[in-house]
Amino acid sequence: MCNGSATTTPAPEAPAAASSCCSHDAAAVTTAPAEQATCPVMAGTPVVKANAEAAGLFRDYNGTRYWFCCPACGPLFDADPEKYAAAA
């Protein structure tokens, strides 16, 4: 029986990303393309170069600089830099 009051059902939560190294919000990156890079470990994840530089989230390998989306990606890159450099 209807009592005249409206009930609402909460919206379902969005599913978490299937493969993520950390909890950063890649969708929040809104800088010019020249100021961005793509994380070589988490393919397709945009990185703001200046933010990564300030946080120490980068490596130089064979004369090329690679920027990372989070602290977890640096050690993964270090473990197999050739694999990630080739994919970048």
Backbone hydrogen bonds, N-H to C=O, Kabsch-Sander energy under -0.5 kcal/mol:
donor,donor_aa,acceptor,acceptor_aa,energy
20,S,18,A,-0.5
26,A,24,H,-0.9
28,A,25,D,-1.6
29,V,26,A,-1.3
35,E,32,A,-1.7
36,Q,33,P,-1.5
37,A,47,V,-2.5
39,C,45,T,-2.9
43,A,41,V,-1.0
45,T,42,M,-2.2
47,V,37,A,-2.8
49,K,35,E,-2.3
49,K,47,V,-0.7
52,A,48,V,-2.4
53,E,49,K,-2.9
54,A,50,A,-2.3
55,A,51,N,-1.6
56,G,52,A,-0.6
56,G,53,E,-1.2
57,L,52,A,-3.0
58,F,56,G,-1.3
59,R,66,Y,-2.3
61,Y,59,R,-0.5
61,Y,64,T,-3.1
64,T,61,Y,-1.6
66,Y,59,R,-3.1
68,F,57,L,-2.8
73,C,70,C,-1.3
74,G,70,C,-0.6
76,L,72,A,-1.1
77,F,73,C,-2.5
78,D,74,G,-2.6
79,A,75,P,-1.7
80,D,76,L,-0.9
80,D,77,F,-0.8
83,K,80,D,-0.5
84,Y,80,D,-1.6
85,A,81,P,-2.9
86,A,82,E,-2.1
87,A,83,K,-1.3
88,A,84,Y,-1.3
